[in-house]
Amino acid sequence: MRVDMHLPVLVFTLFIAALIQDLFPVTAAFPVKPVFLTAVALYAALTRPVWIALTAMVWAGGLTDALGGLPPLCTPIFLILLYAATRLLQRVFLEAGLLQGVLITAAAAAAQWIWTQLWLHGGAALFTLENLKLLVYTIPAGMLAGFIGFIFCGLTDRLSGLVKPVEEGHGILWAETDR
């Protein structure tokens, strides 16, 4: 009997991402937290079957709301909408590579910050100078989260056996399969 490793790997990566996101300090030099849970959810959206990816979106959103003190369903709704956009972009040009992961997580971090501010405060105080400064900080924070998140998720996939290197005979040394 084959045990499907998607769910245990997902639980492990979400737990580690939540731990890192919660323990990451907010300082005056870097006033926003990187969205490691969003990075893991985006990796799942790009590499997992639909039901596993949607499960990742809901769990990552729930954990983000619980860790950040946000109202319930704030982040899960955003991540499900992000999942739909990611799947649409994946049909056009998006792949599950490291560079694409860094860029899409940076864009998602900025969009998530705007979504959260609109959810909490409405549009009244969104365009103050302090809020625009925080919005700019979300982009490098998202890039950091995407870089660490996609490397960690890829490593976890390789170690768990979800992605196996295979020898090729047409000049390609190896390729990743079983995604």
C-alpha positions in Angstrom: 0.0 0.0 0.0 1.5 3.4 -1.1 1.3 6.2 1.4 0.6 9.5 -0.2 3.3 11.9 1.2 1.7 15.1 0.0 -0.3 15.7 3.2 2.5 15.0 5.8 5.0 17.1 3.8 2.4 19.9 3.6 1.8 19.8 7.4 5.5 19.8 8.1 6.3 22.7 5.8 3.3 24.8 7.1 4.4 24.1 10.7 8.0 25.2 10.0 6.8 28.3 8.0 4.4 29.3 10.8 7.2 28.9 13.4 9.6 31.0 11.4 7.0 33.6 10.6 6.0 33.9 14.2 9.6 34.1 15.5 10.8 36.6 12.9 11.5 39.9 14.7 10.0 43.2 13.6 12.6 45.9 13.9 12.7 49.6 13.1 15.0 48.8 10.1 12.6 46.1 8.8 9.1 46.9 10.1 7.1 44.0 8.4 7.2 40.3 8.8 8.0 38.1 5.8 5.0 36.0 4.7 6.5 32.5 4.9 3.1 30.8 5.1 2.1 32.5 1.9 5.3 31.4 0.2 4.5 27.7 1.2 0.9 28.1 0.0 2.2 29.5 -3.4 4.6 26.6 -3.7 1.7 24.2 -3.1 -0.4 26.1 -5.7 2.3 25.7 -8.3 3.3 22.1 -7.6 0.5 20.2 -5.9 -2.8 18.7 -7.1 -5.9 20.9 -6.7 -7.2 19.6 -3.4 -3.8 19.5 -1.7 -3.2 23.1 -2.9 -6.5 24.3 -1.7 -5.9 22.6 1.6 -2.6 24.4 1.8 -4.3 27.8 1.1 -6.9 27.3 3.8 -4.4 26.1 6.4 -1.8 28.8 5.6 -4.5 31.5 5.8 -5.9 30.2 9.1 -2.5 30.1 10.6 -1.7 33.6 9.3 -4.9 34.9 10.9 -4.2 33.1 14.2 -0.6 34.3 14.4 -1.3 37.8 13.3 -4.5 38.4 15.4 -6.6 39.0 12.2 -10.3 38.3 11.9 -11.2 34.7 10.8 -11.3 34.1 7.0 -9.3 37.3 6.2 -6.3 35.6 4.8 -7.9 32.3 3.6 -10.2 34.2 1.3 -7.2 36.1 -0.1 -5.1 33.0 -0.6 -8.0 31.2 -2.4 -8.3 34.2 -4.7 -4.5 34.1 -5.1 -4.7 30.4 -5.9 -7.1 31.1 -8.8 -4.8 33.9 -10.1 -1.7 31.6 -9.8 -3.3 28.8 -11.7 -4.3 31.2 -14.4 -0.8 32.6 -14.6 0.6 29.0 -14.6 -1.3 28.2 -17.7 0.2 31.3 -19.4 3.9 31.5 -18.3 4.4 30.8 -14.6 6.6 27.8 -13.5 7.5 26.5 -10.1 11.1 27.7 -10.3 13.0 29.7 -7.6 13.0 33.0 -9.5 9.3 32.8 -10.3 8.6 31.9 -6.7 10.5 34.9 -5.4 8.8 37.3 -7.7 5.3 36.0 -7.2 5.7 35.9 -3.4 6.9 39.5 -3.5 3.8 40.5 -5.5 1.6 38.4 -3.2 3.1 40.0 -0.1 2.2 43.5 -1.3 -1.3 42.4 -2.4 -1.8 40.6 0.9 -0.8 43.7 2.9 -3.2 45.8 0.9 -6.0 43.2 1.3 -5.4 43.0 5.1 -5.4 46.8 5.5 -8.7 47.1 3.5 -10.2 44.2 5.5 -9.2 45.9 8.9 -9.5 49.6 8.2 -11.3 50.1 4.9 -9.7 52.4 2.4 -9.6 55.5 4.7 -6.1 55.3 5.9 -4.5 53.2 3.2 -2.6 56.0 1.4 -0.8 57.7 4.3 2.9 58.1 4.1 3.5 55.6 6.8 1.4 53.0 5.1 3.0 53.5 1.8 6.4 53.1 3.4 5.2 49.8 5.0 3.9 48.7 1.6 7.3 49.3 0.0 8.9 47.1 2.8 6.6 44.2 2.0 8.3 43.7 -1.4 11.8 42.7 0.0 10.0 40.8 2.8 8.1 38.9 0.2 11.2 38.2 -1.8 13.0 36.9 1.3 10.0 34.7 2.2 9.7 33.4 -1.4 13.5 32.6 -1.6 13.5 30.8 1.7 10.1 29.2 1.3 10.7 27.8 -2.2 14.1 26.5 -1.4 12.8 24.8 1.8 9.8 23.3 0.1 11.9 22.0 -2.8 14.3 20.5 -0.4 11.5 18.9 1.6 10.0 17.5 -1.7 13.3 15.9 -2.6 14.0 14.5 0.8 10.5 13.0 1.1 10.6 11.4 -2.3 7.9 13.5 -3.9 10.3 14.7 -6.6 12.9 12.2 -7.9 15.9 13.0 -10.1 15.9 10.8 -13.2 18.7 10.1 -15.6 18.0 11.2 -19.2 19.8 10.0 -22.3 19.4 13.0 -24.6 22.1 15.3 -23.3 20.2 16.2 -20.2 21.9 14.9 -17.0 18.7 14.8 -14.9 15.2 16.2 -14.7 12.7 16.5 -11.9 9.6 14.3 -12.3 6.5 13.3 -10.3 5.2 16.8 -9.7 
